[in-house]
Amino acid sequence: MTHRAAIVSALVVLALLVGGRWALGREPVETILVETGPGMPATPSTSAPPDKPRTPSPSASARTTPPPKAPKPPKGGPIVTRELTGSRKVALTFDDGPHPTWTPKVLDLLRSKGVKATFCLVGTEVHQYPALVARIVREGHTLCNHTWHHELDLGTKPEAEIRANLEATNREIRRAVPGAKIKFFRHPGGMWTAAAIKVSRELGMTPLGWDVDPLDWKKPSPEAIRTRVINQARPGSIVLLHDGGGDRAATLSACPAIVGELKRKYGIVLLR
């Protein structure tokens, strides 16, 4: 029995060896490729070639990184105001009047110096002091619309509201001086918008900026106002000053020297 068992065991071992060699001679079993996801280890394939690097198609690229859009032009057109006279001579402008105290004194000074200026008028002040508007026109100065009540944010309003404001101011000026020519519009604070530019032009007024601003509305000393104007001025400058909106004693005190020096260096012209 022991001898027979040994023979059987030998046959089993021989069969296993032959079967293993036969199995080792076969082609490898085809593996199934599984796409790896986040956190999954990559398993190299033994039968399929490695994938080529994926290049996003133009359409896919467009979806992930859209091309930048061209900026839209401002509604109503570009913001362009007149800030120079167009010649070597400079121009004087006075804002926020007419004022019962300071406007007559500024007019007296200008007349004594033989100089003309542009007065940017506030509608509510025109309503109270129409005789001063009549004097401004009578003495040959130019008129400018400066809104009904010095609304700093007017340009941000709808166009219909801007138009109504400017038309009301013009009507009040022409009530004081029938047929008065109002050639310019100056937005309070220089806070221009495309809508304000558009509407003022549609009403026949040139948007009027400035080139020199001594910040006299902050009430610095007369010498500071004079120095700032003279230092900032250049050929063709438009100078911003104030005859209304508060106590303008410092501005009035600075004006004789300002007018004298500007007249000597550049000449002073009336905006038309």
Phi, psi and omega per residue, in radians:
M1 nan -0.658 -3.119
T2 -1.179 -0.664 3.134
H3 -1.148 -0.714 3.129
R4 -1.125 -0.730 -3.128
A5 -1.104 -0.632 3.135
A6 -1.160 -0.684 3.125
I7 -1.121 -0.745 -3.118
V8 -1.109 -0.740 -3.137
S9 -1.104 -0.688 3.123
A10 -1.123 -0.726 3.117
L11 -1.090 -0.695 -3.123
V12 -1.123 -0.760 3.127
V13 -1.095 -0.728 3.121
L14 -1.082 -0.717 -3.133
A15 -1.118 -0.711 -3.139
L16 -1.137 -0.698 3.129
L17 -1.141 -0.751 3.124
V18 -1.145 -0.758 -3.135
G19 -1.119 -0.675 -3.141
G20 -1.152 -0.732 3.115
R21 -1.129 -0.650 3.104
W22 -1.140 -0.729 -3.120
A23 -1.184 -0.620 3.141
L24 -1.212 -0.326 3.127
G25 -1.456 -0.094 -3.108
R26 -1.444 2.788 3.034
E27 -1.150 2.569 3.112
P28 -1.113 2.614 -3.130
V29 -1.208 2.335 3.127
E30 -1.133 2.268 3.141
T31 -1.595 2.680 3.120
I32 -1.675 2.151 -3.132
L33 -1.396 2.299 3.105
V34 -2.086 2.156 -3.141
E35 -1.164 2.239 -3.109
T36 -1.383 2.549 3.093
G37 -2.015 -3.095 -3.141
P38 -1.000 2.239 3.091
G39 1.525 -0.111 3.138
M40 -1.669 2.367 3.098
P41 -1.246 2.505 3.127
A42 -1.316 2.399 3.127
T43 -1.992 1.961 -3.097
P44 -1.176 2.540 3.130
S45 -1.550 2.522 3.096
T46 -1.722 -0.080 -3.079
S47 -2.141 -0.519 -3.064
A48 -1.817 2.533 3.102
P49 -1.178 2.691 -3.141
P50 -1.112 2.563 3.140
D51 -1.123 2.545 3.032
K52 -1.320 2.632 3.093
P53 -1.002 2.383 -3.077
R54 -1.478 2.226 3.089
T55 -1.886 2.113 -3.109
P56 -1.086 2.446 3.114
S57 -1.251 2.806 3.120
P58 -0.960 -0.662 -3.119
S59 -1.190 -0.681 3.122
A60 -1.158 -0.711 3.131
S61 -1.090 -0.664 -3.137
A62 -1.152 -0.556 -3.134
R63 -1.248 -0.627 -3.062
T64 -1.451 -0.624 -3.141
T65 -2.287 1.459 -3.096
P66 -1.117 2.551 3.141
P67 -1.157 2.577 -3.140
P68 -1.126 2.488 3.130
K69 -1.473 2.529 3.095
A70 -1.204 2.395 3.140
P71 -1.128 2.484 3.122
K72 -1.383 2.471 3.096
P73 -1.171 2.638 3.137
P74 -1.072 2.477 -3.121
K75 -1.088 2.223 3.094
G76 1.656 -0.129 3.091
G77 1.947 3.096 -3.111
P78 -1.251 2.766 3.129
I79 -1.640 1.787 -3.125
V80 -2.319 2.153 3.093
T81 -2.135 2.816 3.094
R82 -1.444 2.149 -3.084
E83 -2.178 -0.072 3.113
L84 -2.340 2.764 -3.085
T85 -1.377 -0.439 -3.064
G86 1.644 0.034 3.072
S87 -2.473 -3.077 3.109
R88 -1.217 -0.533 -3.071
K89 -1.211 2.637 3.134
V90 -1.773 2.895 -3.137
A91 -2.216 2.545 3.071
L92 -1.816 2.394 3.047
T93 -2.292 2.529 -3.132
F94 -2.213 2.221 -3.047
D95 -1.869 2.783 2.884
D96 1.381 0.063 3.090
G97 -1.570 -2.959 0.080
P98 -1.411 2.570 3.124
H99 -2.029 2.361 -3.043
P100 -1.123 -0.431 -3.136
T101 -1.657 -0.872 -2.945
W102 -1.550 -0.591 -3.132
T103 -1.078 -0.804 3.094
P104 -1.037 -0.649 -3.131
K105 -1.226 -0.663 3.070
V106 -1.130 -0.725 3.113
L107 -1.100 -0.716 3.096
D108 -1.042 -0.777 -3.125
L109 -1.104 -0.832 -3.115
L110 -1.075 -0.697 3.133
R111 -1.140 -0.686 -3.137
S112 -1.185 -0.473 -3.127
K113 -1.645 -0.095 -3.113
G114 1.193 0.650 -3.049
V115 -2.123 2.491 3.067
K116 -1.896 2.667 -3.114
A117 -2.478 3.053 3.070
T118 -1.921 2.283 -3.133
F119 -1.926 2.080 3.137
C120 -1.635 1.888 -2.903
L121 -1.737 2.437 3.067
V122 -1.652 2.291 -3.020
G123 -0.984 -0.751 -3.115
T124 -1.151 -0.559 3.093
E125 -1.299 -0.646 3.061
V126 -1.045 -0.722 -3.138
H127 -1.047 -0.648 -3.110
Q128 -1.431 -0.542 -3.026
Y129 -2.286 1.062 -3.104
P130 -1.104 -0.527 -3.124
A131 -1.110 -0.552 3.110
L132 -1.214 -0.612 3.069
V133 -1.131 -0.730 3.105
A134 -1.067 -0.689 3.115
R135 -1.171 -0.724 3.105
I136 -0.966 -0.804 -3.124
V137 -1.224 -0.751 -3.108
R138 -1.041 -0.585 -3.099
E139 -1.603 0.169 2.938
G140 1.543 0.299 3.125
H141 -1.535 2.901 -3.118
T142 -1.721 2.543 -3.129
L143 -1.774 2.575 3.135
C144 -2.451 2.338 3.086
N145 -1.356 2.247 -3.123
H146 -2.178 0.569 -3.130
T147 1.308 2.961 -3.059
W148 -1.250 -0.772 -3.068
H149 -2.420 0.623 3.123
H150 0.999 0.858 -3.115
E151 -1.352 1.889 -3.116
L152 -1.145 -0.506 -3.064
D153 -1.759 0.248 -3.054
L154 -0.986 -0.705 -3.087
G155 -1.093 -0.307 3.137
T156 -1.520 -0.095 -3.107
K157 -1.443 2.900 3.054
P158 -1.038 2.661 -3.091
E159 -0.991 -0.647 -3.134
A160 -1.094 -0.638 3.131
E161 -1.266 -0.673 3.077
I162 -1.081 -0.804 -3.121
R163 -1.076 -0.770 -3.126
A164 -1.077 -0.686 3.140
N165 -1.124 -0.852 -3.101
L166 -1.192 -0.655 3.117
E167 -1.157 -0.682 3.113
A168 -1.109 -0.702 3.119
T169 -1.149 -0.763 3.111
N170 -1.099 -0.704 3.117
R171 -1.073 -0.715 -3.117
E172 -1.170 -0.686 3.088
I173 -1.098 -0.737 -3.116
R174 -1.338 -0.301 2.993
R175 -1.225 -0.635 3.092
A176 -1.314 -0.677 -3.126
V177 -2.334 1.613 -3.126
P178 -0.963 2.309 3.117
G179 1.339 0.208 -3.112
A180 -1.065 2.456 3.074
K181 -1.556 2.154 -3.137
I182 -2.019 1.681 -2.948
K183 -1.520 -0.370 -2.989
F184 -2.275 2.742 2.976
F185 -2.291 2.279 3.073
R186 -2.125 2.126 3.140
H187 -1.310 2.311 3.095
P188 -0.933 2.368 3.114
G189 1.232 0.052 -3.073
G190 1.143 0.390 -3.085
M191 -1.498 1.162 -3.055
W192 -1.254 2.584 2.954
T193 -2.323 2.828 3.111
A194 -1.049 -0.616 -3.131
A195 -1.154 -0.729 3.127
A196 -1.133 -0.699 3.086
I197 -1.059 -0.846 -3.076
K198 -1.057 -0.866 -3.073
V199 -1.155 -0.751 -3.121
S200 -1.088 -0.673 3.108
R201 -1.188 -0.674 3.104
E202 -1.098 -0.479 3.114
L203 -1.570 0.146 3.051
G204 1.448 0.337 -3.117
M205 -1.988 2.411 3.083
T206 -1.458 2.238 3.075
P207 -1.112 2.129 -3.013
L208 -1.904 2.006 3.051
G209 -1.721 -2.600 3.101
W210 -2.788 2.902 -3.124
D211 -2.052 -0.391 -3.110
V212 -2.243 2.197 3.128
D213 -2.358 1.821 -3.140
P214 -1.440 0.047 -3.132
L215 1.003 0.738 -3.114
D216 -1.170 -0.328 3.129
W217 -1.172 -0.320 3.068
K218 -1.447 -0.019 3.084
K219 1.082 0.901 2.977
P220 -1.286 -3.141 -3.131
S221 -1.214 2.739 3.074
P222 -0.976 -0.680 -3.140
E223 -1.150 -0.661 3.104
A224 -1.126 -0.742 3.122
I225 -1.083 -0.833 -3.137
R226 -1.043 -0.827 -3.089
T227 -1.091 -0.751 -3.133
R228 -1.097 -0.772 -3.131
V229 -1.101 -0.858 -3.082
I230 -1.139 -0.681 -3.132
N231 -1.234 -0.575 -3.105
Q232 -1.494 -0.429 -3.020
A233 -1.165 2.606 3.080
R234 -2.593 2.990 3.110
P235 -0.973 2.232 3.102
G236 1.545 0.080 -3.085
S237 -1.139 2.578 2.931
I238 -1.904 2.105 -3.014
V239 -1.723 2.268 3.105
L240 -1.697 2.119 3.046
L241 -2.347 3.084 -3.101
H242 -2.307 2.362 3.009
D243 -2.000 0.019 -3.124
G244 -2.477 -3.098 3.093
G245 1.475 0.153 3.138
G246 2.626 -2.883 -3.139
D247 -1.286 2.008 -3.096
R248 -1.961 0.542 -3.139
A249 -1.083 -0.709 -3.117
A250 -1.152 -0.738 3.108
T251 -1.073 -0.814 3.141
L252 -1.051 -0.706 3.137
S253 -1.164 -0.560 -3.130
A254 -1.393 -0.395 -2.989
C255 -1.073 -0.727 -3.130
P256 -0.999 -0.786 3.126
A257 -1.186 -0.697 3.132
I258 -1.062 -0.889 -3.118
V259 -1.063 -0.780 -3.109
G260 -1.080 -0.805 -3.087
E261 -1.244 -0.724 3.123
L262 -1.149 -0.689 -3.139
K263 -1.113 -0.694 -3.125
R264 -1.250 -0.715 -3.047
K265 -1.405 -0.686 -3.005
Y266 -2.206 -0.515 -2.920
G267 1.582 2.688 -3.120
I268 -2.118 2.282 -3.079
V269 -2.135 2.665 3.063
L270 -1.533 2.274 3.076
L271 -1.174 2.387 3.132
R272 -2.320 nan nan
